[in-house]
């Protein structure tokens, strides 16, 4: 009966994960004002906490004591990641209530910005508990995510090709979904590239680097499907036309390569890693020519361009003066795509530079605690619906939470890295793959407002849960070793 109820309880978490991947804005199904994501989250929340409390009750009832180092403890040893999440949950609650109240910021905006994130953060406690007590089969969970990433990658590729052929394709796709789901859907924002260039990017697109993470874990055991999986995932990442996603993925791969190069045990893998990189490069080159009309090189090359040499840019108005446009047209008169990409990149980068300047200017007035979540720049509003939303995450967090809040986030990052590295069980391959994913995620959210939402925090939980898994496996081996020593010692005593 316990096994049946356990399986039933896990239905909600698995459906919730599915919805996070394919639910876009989380409002694809709305019934009486309640979204499908809210419904599945409530089910997941109570399921995970129920399973945790039930396991703790039966374990304690059997006479096993809490907070021991052994395997038979009710609460296995708390690791640094648990402490870090406790701190970040508490600090988020404070910076969304107390701090904005005293800073005279809007409490409703504070709730709108972080309430859903805070709720998903609360899932960390039962999730980590169940992993440490081996009540969650992480292999099954990761395999499930593996296929979800493949399907969402396929969807990105299909949407891009369709949008490239027919400018209204993506709108027709969401219209079809809306009809199939009872016409209650709230469409996500459709973010095309500058001048309408095809681009498939949603909040859920940040999950795409997980595909490369799984490919790295398969390195050396590639079969035909693994090559197809990698190719589709690379195409999906390119289809986002999002430089922060590209740079995050590329930097993560560089960190992966450097770690394997510097680690003595991993140097034997350099040859196959090099072949893997050549395969990725080949996919990108072929796709750039065959599918993306040579846009990839131009787009990536414009990652850091801004207005320094080309006239005055009105950042808050998303436009350039005519003199500036004429200069770019002259430079790229033989390539319309390059012209539009250059113009759009300069607009985007100048907006980010302007944000940094204004955010720092406001932060310096309240450097320790900031203004709280929900606060924004009165003279630089990027969105009327979410005025607190800014691309430059670090500087936005600095303005909102001050030095104290930034230290809390840095402590969380340090804790996850520390635990994963310390308890890697001499499995450097596992750590280097995880290192890629962690670096890619951190850089991806730095220039996009994608951290403080259900999807961003879920990604953070995935990375952290993998670190807790390593902690659990390492502690299990130590406990078994100690148990064998105790039994061997008892046998020797009996023989004596």
ABEGO torsion letter per residue (X at the ends): XAAAAAAAAAAAAAAAAAAAAAAEAGAABBBGGBBAAAAAAAAAAAAAAAAAAAAAAAAAAAGBBBGBABAABABBBBBAAAAAAAAAAAAAAAAAAAAAAAAGBBAAAAAAAAAAAAAAAAAAAAAAAAAAAGABBAAAAAAAAAAAAAAAAAAAAAAAAAAAABAAAAAAAAAAAAAAAGGABBBBBBBBBBGGBBBBBBAAAAAAAAAAAAAAAABGABBAAAAAAAAAAAAAAAAAGBAAAAAAAAAAAAAAAAAAAABAAAAAAAAAAAAAAAAAAAAAAAAAAAAAGGAAAAAAAAAABBAAAAEBBBAAAGBBBAAAAAAAAAAAAABAAAAAAAAAAAAAAAAAAAAAAAAAAAAAABAAAEAEBGBBBAABBABAABAABBABAAAAAAAAAEAAAAAAAAAAAAAAAAAAAAAAGGBAAAAAAAAAAAAAAAAAAAABBAABBAAAAAAAAAAAAAAAAAAAAAAAAAAAAAAAAAAAAAAAAAAX
